[in-house]
Amino acid sequence: MWWFQQGLSFLPVALVVWSAASFVFSYITAIVLHHVDPLVPYISDTGTIPPERCLFGIMLNVSTFLGMATMYVRYKQVSALSPEKPKILRLNKLGLTLGWMSCFGLCIIANFQKCILYYIHVLGACLTFGVGSIYMLVQTILSYLMQPELHSKDIFWARLAVFLWSCSSILSMFVSSVVLYSGLYGQNLVQKLHWDPQERGYTPHIISTVSEWSLAFSFLSFFLTYIRDFQKISLRAVVSLQGQTLHESPGSFRAEEQALLIAGSI
């Protein structure tokens, strides 16, 4: 059995691989069609013009589903490991809420392009990366509280390092974007897809785009730390039949349910 076949470790693996592929494929398509510059465009710019916009949107929608599934499994795992620790359970519920908010933001990014509905796209980015960073912080704190009995120190330090990487990328992107869009380098830069290295504002533009790519891959790297944990989780379904056929009346269902309950109590 391969390492990614153990338990539910395929979930974070699929999330990371699929999300990275959505960035790379849309980037390659946009470059081949000369829709953006080859040197580090914004990720959102590579999903602005058809056909890469269609590819970008549908692949990120799948990433949203994989992210929600991964976060829910992590939530159930922590709940099962610490059923009698109220502080951990509260943080765990907060983490799930923040994580799903971040996934909703990713869905907004996928379906509302920057050059068309800029402010909605920015809202999605704030939910994805801003709220997502808080989710990473909560999970890092949980890893600290659960060590050394349930978590190794190495996992805690790895998640802390990725969280700090994410925060530094957010700070760099925020500062460079504020400088770029301050009005000193022209107007309507949001619609600008091609940049000349000799233009004013090219340096903050490159810093901003590099920071965005760094931020995206810091998020993906955080979910890689779930792989070893998810190898210890298995999923099974329990089927409960409410009747022997599919065309019985509700009354017969209730009678059969009662018979099953009596039989089960003997």
PASEBA-1860 file (N, C-alpha, C; in nm, 3 decimals):
! residues 266
1> MWWFQQGL> 0.085/-0.120/0.000/0.000/0.000/0.000/0.088/0.125/0.000 ~ 0.060/0.216/-0.092/0.134/0.342/-0.100/0.096/0.432/0.018 ~ 0.184/0.527/0.050/0.162/0.612/0.166/0.035/0.695/0.153 ~ -0.001/0.738/0.031/-0.121/0.820/0.014/-0.249/0.736/0.009 ~ -0.235/0.603/0.018/-0.350/0.515/0.023/-0.386/0.475/0.166 ~ -0.306/0.517/0.261/-0.329/0.481/0.400/-0.432/0.574/0.462 ~ -0.539/0.515/0.519/-0.642/0.595/0.583/-0.707/0.691/0.486 ~ -0.726/0.815/0.534/-0.784/0.921/0.451/-0.680/1.023/0.407
9> SFLPVALV> -0.554/0.980/0.401/-0.448/1.074/0.363/-0.463/1.123/0.220 ~ -0.544/1.052/0.140/-0.564/1.097/0.001/-0.638/1.231/-0.005 ~ -0.713/1.266/0.102/-0.788/1.392/0.099/-0.696/1.514/0.095 ~ -0.604/1.533/0.192/-0.515/1.649/0.180/-0.424/1.641/0.058 ~ -0.385/1.519/0.018/-0.302/1.504/-0.102/-0.379/1.553/-0.224 ~ -0.504/1.510/-0.237/-0.586/1.552/-0.351/-0.608/1.703/-0.350 ~ -0.631/1.760/-0.231/-0.652/1.904/-0.218/-0.530/1.981/-0.267 ~ -0.413/1.942/-0.223/-0.290/2.014/-0.259/-0.259/1.997/-0.408
17> VWSAASFV> -0.264/1.874/-0.457/-0.229/1.847/-0.596/-0.328/1.915/-0.691 ~ -0.457/1.903/-0.662/-0.559/1.961/-0.750/-0.551/2.114/-0.751 ~ -0.533/2.174/-0.633/-0.527/2.321/-0.625/-0.403/2.374/-0.696 ~ -0.290/2.307/-0.675/-0.168/2.350/-0.744/-0.184/2.335/-0.895 ~ -0.250/2.228/-0.938/-0.274/2.208/-1.081/-0.364/2.316/-1.138 ~ -0.462/2.361/-1.061/-0.551/2.467/-1.110/-0.475/2.596/-1.135 ~ -0.377/2.627/-1.049/-0.294/2.746/-1.070/-0.203/2.728/-1.191 ~ -0.139/2.613/-1.199/-0.039/2.589/-1.303/-0.104/2.579/-1.441
25> FSYITAIV> -0.215/2.505/-1.452/-0.279/2.487/-1.582/-0.334/2.619/-1.637 ~ -0.399/2.698/-1.549/-0.452/2.826/-1.596/-0.338/2.921/-1.632 ~ -0.227/2.914/-1.558/-0.110/2.996/-1.589/-0.052/2.959/-1.726 ~ -0.036/2.830/-1.751/0.019/2.785/-1.879/-0.073/2.825/-1.994 ~ -0.203/2.807/-1.975/-0.298/2.844/-2.081/-0.292/2.993/-2.111 ~ -0.288/3.076/-2.006/-0.283/3.221/-2.025/-0.153/3.264/-2.093 ~ -0.043/3.198/-2.061/0.086/3.231/-2.123/0.088/3.192/-2.270 ~ 0.039/3.071/-2.299/0.038/3.023/-2.438/-0.047/3.115/-2.527
33> LHHVDPLV> -0.157/3.166/-2.472/-0.246/3.253/-2.549/-0.208/3.400/-2.539 ~ -0.096/3.430/-2.471/-0.044/3.567/-2.457/-0.145/3.660/-2.388 ~ -0.218/3.607/-2.293/-0.313/3.690/-2.217/-0.247/3.761/-2.099 ~ -0.134/3.706/-2.050/-0.061/3.767/-1.940/0.088/3.757/-1.970 ~ 0.168/3.829/-1.891/0.314/3.821/-1.906/0.366/3.694/-1.839 ~ 0.471/3.634/-1.895/0.523/3.510/-1.837/0.582/3.527/-1.697 ~ 0.637/3.645/-1.667/0.706/3.666/-1.540/0.608/3.699/-1.428 ~ 0.569/3.602/-1.353/0.492/3.611/-1.228/0.372/3.706/-1.239
41> PYISDTGT> 0.270/3.670/-1.313/0.147/3.749/-1.309/0.068/3.719/-1.183 ~ -0.032/3.799/-1.154/-0.123/3.765/-1.045/-0.193/3.633/-1.078 ~ -0.216/3.553/-0.976/-0.288/3.428/-0.998/-0.426/3.456/-1.056 ~ -0.491/3.560/-1.004/-0.625/3.594/-1.054/-0.622/3.638/-1.200 ~ -0.511/3.701/-1.244/-0.501/3.744/-1.384/-0.495/3.625/-1.479 ~ -0.443/3.511/-1.431/-0.437/3.393/-1.517/-0.572/3.324/-1.531 ~ -0.672/3.372/-1.456/-0.806/3.316/-1.468/-0.909/3.421/-1.502 ~ -0.869/3.521/-1.581/-0.957/3.633/-1.612/-1.023/3.621/-1.749
49> IPPERCLF> -0.949/3.575/-1.849/-0.997/3.573/-1.987/-1.025/3.428/-2.029 ~ -1.137/3.404/-2.099/-1.163/3.268/-2.150/-1.052/3.229/-2.249 ~ -1.014/3.101/-2.257/-1.076/2.984/-2.191/-1.020/2.952/-2.054 ~ -0.906/3.015/-2.016/-0.847/2.979/-1.886/-0.939/3.016/-1.770 ~ -1.026/3.117/-1.791/-1.120/3.154/-1.686/-1.213/3.037/-1.652 ~ -1.257/2.964/-1.753/-1.346/2.848/-1.731/-1.272/2.738/-1.656 ~ -1.148/2.711/-1.698/-1.067/2.609/-1.634/-1.038/2.646/-1.490 ~ -1.002/2.771/-1.466/-0.969/2.822/-1.333/-1.090/2.809/-1.240
57> GIMLNVST> -1.206/2.848/-1.290/-1.326/2.847/-1.207/-1.368/2.707/-1.166 ~ -1.375/2.616/-1.262/-1.425/2.481/-1.231/-1.326/2.405/-1.143 ~ -1.196/2.426/-1.163/-1.098/2.355/-1.081/-1.096/2.408/-0.939 ~ -1.112/2.539/-0.921/-1.115/2.593/-0.784/-1.245/2.557/-0.713 ~ -1.353/2.538/-0.786/-1.476/2.491/-0.723/-1.458/2.351/-0.665 ~ -1.386/2.265/-0.739/-1.355/2.132/-0.687/-1.263/2.144/-0.565 ~ -1.167/2.237/-0.569/-1.078/2.259/-0.455/-1.157/2.302/-0.332 ~ -1.263/2.381/-0.353/-1.348/2.422/-0.242/-1.410/2.301/-0.173
65> FLGMATMY> -1.462/2.209/-0.252/-1.523/2.088/-0.197/-1.418/2.004/-0.123 ~ -1.300/1.985/-0.183/-1.195/1.908/-0.118/-1.149/1.973/0.012 ~ -1.143/2.108/0.011/-1.103/2.179/0.133/-1.203/2.161/0.245 ~ -1.332/2.172/0.213/-1.435/2.153/0.316/-1.432/2.011/0.372 ~ -1.413/1.912/0.285/-1.406/1.773/0.330/-1.285/1.750/0.420 ~ -1.171/1.805/0.380/-1.049/1.789/0.460/-1.064/1.853/0.597 ~ -1.119/1.972/0.600/-1.135/2.043/0.728/-1.236/1.972/0.819 ~ -1.339/1.913/0.760/-1.438/1.841/0.842/-1.377/1.715/0.902
73> VRYKQVSA> -1.298/1.642/0.824/-1.232/1.523/0.877/-1.136/1.561/0.990 ~ -1.064/1.671/0.973/-0.974/1.718/1.079/-1.054/1.754/1.205 ~ -1.169/1.817/1.186/-1.255/1.852/1.299/-1.301/1.726/1.374 ~ -1.345/1.625/1.302/-1.391/1.501/1.364/-1.276/1.428/1.434 ~ -1.158/1.435/1.377/-1.043/1.369/1.438/-1.008/1.433/1.573 ~ -1.002/1.565/1.577/-0.970/1.633/1.702/-1.078/1.607/1.806 ~ -1.204/1.608/1.764/-1.314/1.580/1.857/-1.303/1.440/1.916 ~ -1.264/1.343/1.834/-1.253/1.206/1.882/-1.133/1.188/1.975
81> LSPEKPKI> -1.024/1.261/1.949/-0.904/1.247/2.030/-0.912/1.319/2.164 ~ -0.993/1.424/2.171/-1.002/1.505/2.294/-1.148/1.527/2.334 ~ -1.223/1.420/2.362/-1.367/1.436/2.390/-1.397/1.503/2.525 ~ -1.300/1.508/2.615/-1.325/1.559/2.750/-1.245/1.686/2.779 ~ -1.205/1.756/2.677/-1.128/1.879/2.695/-1.205/1.996/2.632 ~ -1.283/2.069/2.712/-1.370/2.175/2.658/-1.295/2.282/2.580 ~ -1.175/2.318/2.626/-1.100/2.423/2.557/-1.064/2.380/2.415 ~ -1.019/2.258/2.400/-0.983/2.207/2.268/-1.107/2.193/2.180
89> LRLNKLGL> -1.219/2.149/2.239/-1.341/2.132/2.160/-1.393/2.266/2.110 ~ -1.384/2.371/2.194/-1.428/2.505/2.149/-1.340/2.556/2.036 ~ -1.210/2.541/2.052/-1.118/2.583/1.946/-1.142/2.503/1.818 ~ -1.174/2.376/1.834/-1.198/2.290/1.720/-1.321/2.336/1.641 ~ -1.428/2.371/1.711/-1.548/2.422/1.643/-1.520/2.555/1.574 ~ -1.443/2.641/1.643/-1.405/2.769/1.582/-1.323/2.746/1.455 ~ -1.231/2.650/1.461/-1.149/2.620/1.345/-1.231/2.573/1.226 ~ -1.330/2.487/1.251/-1.415/2.439/1.141/-1.493/2.554/1.079
97> TLGWMSCF> -1.547/2.643/1.162/-1.622/2.757/1.111/-1.533/2.848/1.025 ~ -1.414/2.878/1.076/-1.321/2.963/1.001/-1.277/2.895/0.871 ~ -1.253/2.766/0.879/-1.209/2.693/0.760/-1.313/2.694/0.650 ~ -1.439/2.673/0.687/-1.544/2.672/0.585/-1.569/2.812/0.531 ~ -1.551/2.915/0.614/-1.558/3.053/0.563/-1.449/3.077/0.459 ~ -1.330/3.026/0.486/-1.220/3.040/0.392/-1.251/2.968/0.261 ~ -1.312/2.849/0.270/-1.351/2.775/0.149/-1.456/2.851/0.069 ~ -1.549/2.916/0.140/-1.649/2.997/0.071/-1.583/3.113/-0.004
105> GLCIIANF> -1.481/3.172/0.057/-1.406/3.278/-0.009/-1.337/3.228/-0.135 ~ -1.285/3.104/-0.131/-1.222/3.046/-0.250/-1.324/3.026/-0.362 ~ -1.446/2.990/-0.324/-1.552/2.976/-0.424/-1.584/3.111/-0.488 ~ -1.582/3.217/-0.409/-1.604/3.353/-0.464/-1.493/3.389/-0.562 ~ -1.368/3.362/-0.524/-1.255/3.391/-0.613/-1.270/3.317/-0.746 ~ -1.317/3.193/-0.739/-1.329/3.111/-0.859/-1.434/3.164/-0.955 ~ -1.540/3.225/-0.902/-1.655/3.259/-0.985/-1.674/3.409/-1.011 ~ -1.598/3.494/-0.942/-1.606/3.640/-0.962/-1.466/3.690/-0.996
113> QKCILYYI> -1.441/3.716/-1.123/-1.307/3.752/-1.168/-1.270/3.895/-1.125 ~ -1.139/3.915/-1.109/-1.088/4.043/-1.060/-1.121/4.159/-1.153 ~ -1.108/4.138/-1.282/-1.129/4.246/-1.379/-1.276/4.275/-1.405 ~ -1.365/4.190/-1.356/-1.508/4.209/-1.382/-1.581/4.261/-1.258 ~ -1.564/4.192/-1.147/-1.626/4.233/-1.020/-1.516/4.240/-0.915 ~ -1.441/4.350/-0.918/-1.318/4.361/-0.839/-1.344/4.351/-0.689 ~ -1.441/4.426/-0.637/-1.461/4.432/-0.492/-1.513/4.300/-0.436 ~ -1.596/4.230/-0.513/-1.641/4.098/-0.468/-1.524/4.001/-0.470
121> HVLGACLT> -1.440/4.012/-0.571/-1.321/3.927/-0.580/-1.228/3.953/-0.460 ~ -1.211/4.079/-0.424/-1.127/4.113/-0.308/-1.188/4.059/-0.179 ~ -1.321/4.065/-0.169/-1.387/4.007/-0.052/-1.357/3.858/-0.042 ~ -1.364/3.788/-0.155/-1.331/3.647/-0.155/-1.187/3.621/-0.114 ~ -1.096/3.707/-0.161/-0.954/3.692/-0.125/-0.932/3.714/0.025 ~ -1.004/3.813/0.081/-0.992/3.839/0.225/-1.043/3.721/0.307 ~ -1.153/3.661/0.261/-1.207/3.544/0.331/-1.110/3.425/0.318 ~ -1.061/3.405/0.196/-0.974/3.289/0.173/-0.844/3.300/0.250
129> FGVGSIYM> -0.774/3.411/0.233/-0.641/3.423/0.292/-0.642/3.483/0.433 ~ -0.729/3.582/0.456/-0.735/3.643/0.589/-0.793/3.547/0.692 ~ -0.916/3.502/0.666/-0.980/3.407/0.758/-0.905/3.274/0.756 ~ -0.853/3.236/0.639/-0.776/3.112/0.630/-0.652/3.114/0.717 ~ -0.588/3.230/0.730/-0.470/3.241/0.817/-0.509/3.222/0.964 ~ -0.626/3.273/1.000/-0.673/3.252/1.138/-0.702/3.105/1.161 ~ -0.757/3.038/1.058/-0.778/2.893/1.068/-0.646/2.821/1.091 ~ -0.541/2.860/1.020/-0.410/2.800/1.038/-0.359/2.824/1.179
137> LVQTILSY> -0.383/2.945/1.232/-0.341/2.976/1.368/-0.412/2.887/1.469 ~ -0.544/2.870/1.451/-0.621/2.786/1.543/-0.570/2.643/1.540 ~ -0.544/2.589/1.420/-0.494/2.453/1.410/-0.353/2.440/1.469 ~ -0.274/2.544/1.457/-0.140/2.542/1.518/-0.151/2.541/1.670 ~ -0.244/2.620/1.723/-0.266/2.621/1.869/-0.316/2.485/1.916 ~ -0.406/2.425/1.840/-0.455/2.291/1.876/-0.341/2.190/1.876 ~ -0.251/2.201/1.779/-0.137/2.110/1.775/-0.048/2.129/1.898 ~ -0.037/2.253/1.945/0.042/2.281/2.065/-0.024/2.223/2.189
145> LMQPELHS> -0.157/2.239/2.198/-0.228/2.190/2.316/-0.234/2.037/2.321 ~ -0.226/1.974/2.206/-0.238/1.828/2.200/-0.103/1.756/2.205 ~ 0.007/1.831/2.218/0.136/1.767/2.230/0.170/1.749/2.379 ~ 0.253/1.654/2.417/0.314/1.550/2.332/0.231/1.421/2.328 ~ 0.116/1.419/2.400/0.040/1.294/2.408/-0.018/1.253/2.273 ~ -0.077/1.350/2.201/-0.150/1.319/2.078/-0.082/1.372/1.954 ~ 0.008/1.469/1.971/0.078/1.530/1.857/0.226/1.537/1.888 ~ 0.307/1.515/1.787/0.451/1.531/1.806/0.488/1.680/1.799
153> KDIFWARL> 0.599/1.714/1.858/0.645/1.852/1.854/0.683/1.895/1.713 ~ 0.729/1.799/1.633/0.770/1.831/1.496/0.653/1.886/1.414 ~ 0.534/1.826/1.432/0.416/1.873/1.360/0.380/2.015/1.402 ~ 0.388/2.041/1.532/0.359/2.176/1.580/0.454/2.279/1.520 ~ 0.583/2.250/1.522/0.681/2.345/1.468/0.665/2.362/1.317 ~ 0.630/2.254/1.248/0.609/2.264/1.103/0.490/2.355/1.073 ~ 0.380/2.338/1.147/0.262/2.421/1.124/0.287/2.565/1.165 ~ 0.363/2.585/1.270/0.397/2.722/1.310/0.482/2.790/1.203
161> AVFLWSCS> 0.578/2.717/1.146/0.664/2.774/1.041/0.583/2.812/0.918 ~ 0.489/2.725/0.879/0.406/2.755/0.761/0.314/2.873/0.790 ~ 0.261/2.880/0.912/0.176/2.994/0.949/0.253/3.125/0.942 ~ 0.377/3.127/0.993/0.459/3.249/0.986/0.493/3.284/0.842 ~ 0.516/3.183/0.759/0.539/3.205/0.616/0.417/3.271/0.553 ~ 0.300/3.223/0.587/0.176/3.281/0.534/0.160/3.427/0.579 ~ 0.185/3.453/0.707/0.170/3.590/0.759/0.267/3.687/0.692 ~ 0.391/3.643/0.671/0.488/3.731/0.605/0.448/3.758/0.461
169> SILSMFVS> 0.389/3.659/0.394/0.342/3.679/0.256/0.226/3.776/0.252 ~ 0.134/3.764/0.348/0.020/3.856/0.355/0.068/3.998/0.378 ~ 0.162/4.016/0.470/0.214/4.150/0.500/0.283/4.210/0.378 ~ 0.366/4.131/0.311/0.437/4.180/0.193/0.339/4.216/0.082 ~ 0.238/4.131/0.061/0.141/4.157/-0.044/0.057/4.281/-0.012 ~ 0.019/4.296/0.113/-0.064/4.411/0.152/0.011/4.543/0.132 ~ 0.135/4.549/0.180/0.212/4.673/0.170/0.240/4.708/0.024 ~ 0.283/4.611/-0.056/0.315/4.638/-0.197/0.189/4.674/-0.276
177> SVVLYSGL> 0.076/4.614/-0.243/-0.049/4.646/-0.313/-0.097/4.786/-0.279 ~ -0.084/4.825/-0.152/-0.123/4.961/-0.112/-0.037/5.063/-0.186 ~ 0.093/5.038/-0.196/0.182/5.129/-0.269/0.146/5.131/-0.418 ~ 0.119/5.014/-0.475/0.092/5.006/-0.619/-0.037/5.077/-0.657 ~ -0.142/5.058/-0.576/-0.273/5.114/-0.609/-0.300/5.248/-0.539 ~ -0.195/5.312/-0.491/-0.212/5.440/-0.422/-0.243/5.555/-0.515 ~ -0.225/5.535/-0.646/-0.249/5.641/-0.744/-0.121/5.704/-0.794 ~ -0.008/5.665/-0.736/0.119/5.723/-0.779/0.164/5.670/-0.914
185> YGQNLVQK> 0.113/5.553/-0.953/0.161/5.489/-1.074/0.052/5.478/-1.182 ~ -0.048/5.562/-1.171/-0.152/5.562/-1.272/-0.283/5.507/-1.219 ~ -0.386/5.518/-1.301/-0.519/5.475/-1.263/-0.557/5.347/-1.338 ~ -0.660/5.283/-1.287/-0.718/5.163/-1.351/-0.615/5.051/-1.369 ~ -0.529/5.034/-1.269/-0.428/4.928/-1.276/-0.488/4.790/-1.257 ~ -0.610/4.785/-1.204/-0.675/4.656/-1.181/-0.695/4.582/-1.313 ~ -0.725/4.657/-1.420/-0.750/4.596/-1.551/-0.623/4.565/-1.628 ~ -0.509/4.604/-1.575/-0.383/4.593/-1.649/-0.328/4.450/-1.639
193> LHWDPQER> -0.310/4.384/-1.753/-0.261/4.247/-1.756/-0.118/4.235/-1.808 ~ -0.068/4.340/-1.875/0.067/4.336/-1.930/0.149/4.452/-1.872 ~ 0.270/4.419/-1.826/0.357/4.518/-1.763/0.492/4.520/-1.834 ~ 0.542/4.643/-1.853/0.676/4.662/-1.908/0.773/4.684/-1.791 ~ 0.885/4.613/-1.788/0.981/4.632/-1.677/1.029/4.775/-1.661 ~ 1.016/4.857/-1.765/1.061/4.996/-1.757/0.953/5.089/-1.700 ~ 0.833/5.037/-1.679/0.723/5.120/-1.630/0.740/5.153/-1.482 ~ 0.688/5.270/-1.445/0.682/5.305/-1.303/0.579/5.214/-1.235
201> GYTPHIIS> 0.614/5.163/-1.121/0.525/5.074/-1.048/0.551/4.927/-1.074 ~ 0.649/4.898/-1.162/0.675/4.757/-1.194/0.731/4.682/-1.073 ~ 0.816/4.749/-0.996/0.876/4.683/-0.879/0.772/4.645/-0.775 ~ 0.686/4.739/-0.730/0.582/4.695/-0.634/0.486/4.592/-0.694 ~ 0.464/4.599/-0.825/0.379/4.499/-0.890/0.440/4.359/-0.877 ~ 0.569/4.346/-0.905/0.636/4.216/-0.897/0.638/4.167/-0.752 ~ 0.665/4.258/-0.658/0.666/4.217/-0.517/0.528/4.165/-0.476 ~ 0.425/4.233/-0.523/0.288/4.193/-0.490/0.253/4.057/-0.550
209> TVSEWSLA> 0.289/4.035/-0.676/0.256/3.907/-0.741/0.334/3.791/-0.681 ~ 0.463/3.813/-0.654/0.543/3.708/-0.591/0.487/3.674/-0.454 ~ 0.444/3.776/-0.380/0.386/3.753/-0.248/0.256/3.673/-0.258 ~ 0.177/3.700/-0.363/0.052/3.626/-0.379/0.079/3.478/-0.407 ~ 0.173/3.448/-0.495/0.208/3.309/-0.522/0.264/3.242/-0.397 ~ 0.347/3.315/-0.325/0.402/3.262/-0.200/0.292/3.232/-0.100 ~ 0.194/3.321/-0.090/0.082/3.301/0.002/0.000/3.179/-0.037 ~ -0.026/3.163/-0.166/-0.106/3.049/-0.212/-0.038/2.917/-0.179
217> FSFLSFFL> 0.091/2.910/-0.201/0.161/2.783/-0.176/0.188/2.761/-0.027 ~ 0.189/2.868/0.051/0.199/2.847/0.196/0.072/2.781/0.248 ~ -0.043/2.819/0.193/-0.169/2.755/0.231/-0.169/2.607/0.193 ~ -0.124/2.577/0.074/-0.120/2.438/0.032/-0.023/2.358/0.118 ~ 0.089/2.418/0.154/0.187/2.349/0.237/0.131/2.315/0.374 ~ 0.041/2.400/0.426/-0.016/2.372/0.556/-0.096/2.242/0.554 ~ -0.168/2.217/0.447/-0.248/2.095/0.440/-0.162/1.971/0.419 ~ -0.040/1.989/0.372/0.050/1.874/0.363/0.082/1.818/0.501
225> TYIRDFQK> 0.077/1.902/0.605/0.105/1.855/0.741/-0.006/1.766/0.795 ~ -0.120/1.759/0.726/-0.230/1.673/0.769/-0.212/1.527/0.724 ~ -0.121/1.503/0.632/-0.113/1.371/0.569/-0.087/1.261/0.673 ~ 0.012/1.281/0.758/0.044/1.177/0.856/-0.072/1.156/0.954 ~ -0.139/1.262/0.993/-0.254/1.249/1.083/-0.367/1.171/1.017 ~ -0.392/1.201/0.889/-0.504/1.138/0.819/-0.476/0.991/0.785 ~ -0.351/0.950/0.790/-0.320/0.809/0.767/-0.377/0.720/0.877 ~ -0.411/0.779/0.990/-0.462/0.704/1.104/-0.615/0.707/1.112
233> ISLRAVVS> -0.680/0.756/1.006/-0.826/0.766/1.004/-0.882/0.678/0.894 ~ -0.987/0.604/0.927/-1.057/0.525/0.825/-1.203/0.568/0.823 ~ -1.266/0.548/0.709/-1.405/0.589/0.690/-1.488/0.468/0.652 ~ -1.602/0.448/0.719/-1.692/0.340/0.684/-1.835/0.389/0.692 ~ -1.922/0.328/0.613/-2.063/0.365/0.610/-2.145/0.253/0.672 ~ -2.246/0.290/0.751/-2.337/0.194/0.813/-2.474/0.212/0.749 ~ -2.527/0.106/0.689/-2.656/0.110/0.621/-2.763/0.054/0.715 ~ -2.870/0.131/0.736/-2.980/0.088/0.822/-3.107/0.077/0.738
241> LQGQTLHE> -3.156/-0.046/0.719/-3.276/-0.069/0.639/-3.401/-0.041/0.723 ~ -3.494/0.038/0.668/-3.619/0.068/0.736/-3.733/-0.021/0.686 ~ -3.705/-0.113/0.597/-3.807/-0.203/0.546/-3.746/-0.300/0.447 ~ -3.818/-0.408/0.417/-3.768/-0.510/0.327/-3.796/-0.480/0.180 ~ -3.884/-0.383/0.153/-3.914/-0.342/0.017/-3.907/-0.191/0.007 ~ -3.925/-0.139/-0.115/-3.922/0.005/-0.137/-4.060/0.063/-0.166 ~ -4.166/-0.014/-0.146/-4.301/0.034/-0.181/-4.401/0.010/-0.069 ~ -4.354/-0.003/0.056/-4.446/-0.024/0.167/-4.504/0.108/0.213
249> SPGSFRAE> -4.619/0.101/0.277/-4.685/0.220/0.329/-4.615/0.266/0.456 ~ -4.629/0.396/0.494/-4.565/0.445/0.617/-4.604/0.365/0.740 ~ -4.730/0.316/0.744/-4.773/0.240/0.860/-4.694/0.112/0.876 ~ -4.670/0.043/0.765/-4.595/-0.081/0.772/-4.449/-0.055/0.809 ~ -4.396/0.064/0.768/-4.261/0.100/0.808/-4.252/0.113/0.960 ~ -4.354/0.181/1.020/-4.353/0.200/1.164/-4.366/0.068/1.237 ~ -4.453/-0.021/1.187/-4.469/-0.151/1.250/-4.340/-0.231/1.244 ~ -4.272/-0.225/1.128/-4.148/-0.301/1.114/-4.037/-0.242/1.200
257> EQALLIAG> -4.034/-0.107/1.211/-3.938/-0.043/1.298/-3.955/-0.088/1.442 ~ -4.085/-0.094/1.487/-4.113/-0.135/1.622/-4.069/-0.282/1.644 ~ -4.094/-0.367/1.542/-4.051/-0.506/1.554/-3.900/-0.518/1.563 ~ -3.828/-0.433/1.485/-3.682/-0.435/1.492/-3.630/-0.390/1.626 ~ -3.697/-0.286/1.684/-3.657/-0.237/1.814/-3.678/-0.344/1.921 ~ -3.793/-0.415/1.915/-3.820/-0.520/2.014/-3.719/-0.634/1.999 ~ -3.692/-0.670/1.874/-3.596/-0.777/1.851/-3.457/-0.740/1.898 ~ -3.424/-0.613/1.882/-3.291/-0.568/1.924/-3.276/-0.557/2.074
265> SI> -3.387/-0.545/2.146/-3.379/-0.529/2.290/-3.377/-0.662/2.363 ~ -3.400/-0.773/2.295/-3.403/-0.904/2.360/-3.259/-0.954/2.384
END
